[in-house]
Amino acid sequence: MGESEAGQPRRSGLRNPERAVRGLGAGTLSLEALVLLLAIQPIRVVGGDLGGAAIAAVVALAVAAVLLAGMMRRPWAWHAGTVLQGLLMLAGLLHWSLFVLGIIFALVWAYALHVRRVILG
């Protein structure tokens, strides 16, 4: 189904598929960093006590996401992005809402990895 009649892999139709996929990964990580930073105050107000360690973890994860977003040209950055999702879920030990955000972004990251696999083969 993914091949044309000549037996060649079907082209994505993108001018530069690698660049498009890098943009998807970078955009996903950038959005994650923004959401993490913007979530600090609402979590403190609605979700209860968000301690200093949890705030430091959120800021560190957001900084890591931004740095990884800038390194999406490197193949290992995709693996590091996956590790980042696991670390965010692990931060759920500090506050339950971080686990929820970790699950949400792990699903978004899994979709980005799926799109990457479909486009690049």
Sequence and secondary structure as in RCSB ss.txt:
>XXXX:A:sequence
MGESEAGQPRRSGLRNPERAVRGLGAGTLSLEALVLLLAIQPIRVVGGDLGGAAIAAVVALAVAAVLLAGMMRRP
WAWHAGTVLQGLLMLAGLLHWSLFVLGIIFALVWAYALHVRRVILG
>XXXX:A:secstr
  B TTS B   S S HHHHHHHHHHHHHHHHHHHHHHHHHHHHHHS    HHHHHHHHHHHHHHHHHHTTTTST
HHHHHHHHHHHHHHHGGGT HHHHHHHHHHHHHHHHHHHHHHHHH 
